[in-house]
Amino acid sequence: MPSRPRLPIAGAALLTLVACRSTAEPSRACQQTYEFGNSGCLEVTGHVVGLRGQPLRGISVVAKVAADRIMFAGGGATTDSTGAFTLRGARMASDRPAANPDTLSVWIVGADPATAGLNVPARVRDSILVQATLSPVGDIPTPSVVRLTLPAP
């Protein structure tokens, strides 16, 4: 009987680890937090640039919902070296959301914290109104994309 080549035990273990490696990414779906009527989320991505189109790093970006009876819970974001940011926030409301994605008017506000002081608003600050898609819990939100130009030389 011909002998078959044997795979060393270490090699077999490595193959097992590679075969069992999970390629799943963390869920991008709107999460249910079971607090304050959380019923969905929205996501806004974009870039913050100066007057000459240069990317602005370190800009604080927040979202404010322009609607009655809806609270938007979510932290802000800070732009990276390319001026990029991503904001995600949860819809908190006592009424039931629509079965399908809905849209909200959201103010995206950017400010340079380096130009702000104690009780003094930032000198470099502006905002833009965007229509953001609000997705129900369990769905992956479609990001709204914005470009915010701040009065920075």
N, C-alpha and C positions, 0 to 999 in steps of 0.2 A: 504494500500500500504506500503510495507516494506521500511524503510528508508535506504538510502545508506550512508556509511561513507563519510564524506566530508573531502577533503584535505584542511588544513588551507591555507590561502592566501600566507603566507610566504613560505610554502612548495611548492605550485604551482609555485611561482616565481623562487624558486631554481631549480625545475625540468626544467623550461623553459630555464634558464641560462645554465644548464648542457647540455640540448639537443641542444642548439644553439651554443655551444662552437666550435670554429673552430679548427680542428686538422691539418690544412694545414701548412706546413713549408714554410718559405720564399723560393722563387724560387732560385734554384741552377743553373738555365740555364744561358748561356752567355747573358749578357745584351747589348742592343743597346744604346750607349751613344750619337750617332749622332755627333760625333766629329772626325776629323782626319782620316776618313776612317775606323772606327771601324767595323770589320766584323766577329769577333769571339773571342774565348778565349781558354786558356789552363790552366791546373792546375797541380801542382807538389806537392806531399806530401812526407814526409820522416822523417828520423832521422839523427842527427849529433852526432857522437860518437868520443871518443878519441882513442888513440893507444891500450888501454886495453879493448876497447869495452864499456867503461863507457859513459852514456849519458852526453852531454855537454849542459848546460843551458846558455841562454843569447847570443847565437851565432847569428850574423846577417847573413841572407841568402837572396841572390838576384838571379835573373835569367837574363841571357843575351842570346838573340837569335843569333845563328851563321848563319845568312843568309843575303843576299843582299835584298834591297827594302822592308824589313819588320821591322817595329819598334814594340817593345814589351813594352806596358805601364802597369805598375803595381808596387805597392810598394813592399818593401821587407817584410820579416818576421823575427821574433826572436824566437829562440827555447824555448820551455817550460822546466819544470823540468825533463821531460823524454827525452829531446833532440828532440822532435817532432816539425814539422813545416808544414805549408800549404801555398803555393804561388799560386796566380791566377793573370793572366795578360791578357790584351786585345791585339789582333792583330790589328795593325794600318798599313794599306797599301792602296795604291791607286788602285791596281789591285783587281779584284773580286776574292773572295776565291772559292775554289772548292765546289761543291754542297755537297760533303760528307766530313767527318772528314779527315784531312790531318795530316802529322807528320812534326815536326820541330826538328832540333838539338838545344838543349838548354844547355848552361853552367850554372850549379848550383854552385854558389860561396858562400862559408861560411867563415866568418872571426870573430875572437874574438875581439870586440871593446875594451876590457880591455887591450889588448896588443898593441894597436895603439895609436899614439900620434899626435900632430900637425905636419902635413906634413911627417909623418912616417907611412909606411904601417904596418898592423897588422903582428905580428910574427907568430901567429897561423892562417893559411889561407890555403885553398885548394879548388879545384873545381872538378867537375865530369861532363861528357857529357852524356846527356840523350835524348832519342827520346820521345818527348811529343806530345800528340794528340791535334791537333787544331780543335776545334768544332765550327761550324757556330753559329751566333747569334740565340738564341732560343733553342739550344740544351744544354743538360747537359754534361759538359766535363768529360771524363774518366781520372782520375788522373794518372800521371806517378809516380811511387814510387821509391825513391832513398834512399841509405844509404851513407852518406858522412863521411869519417874518416879524422879527422884533426890531425896534428902532436902535440897533447897535451898529456902529460904524464898521 
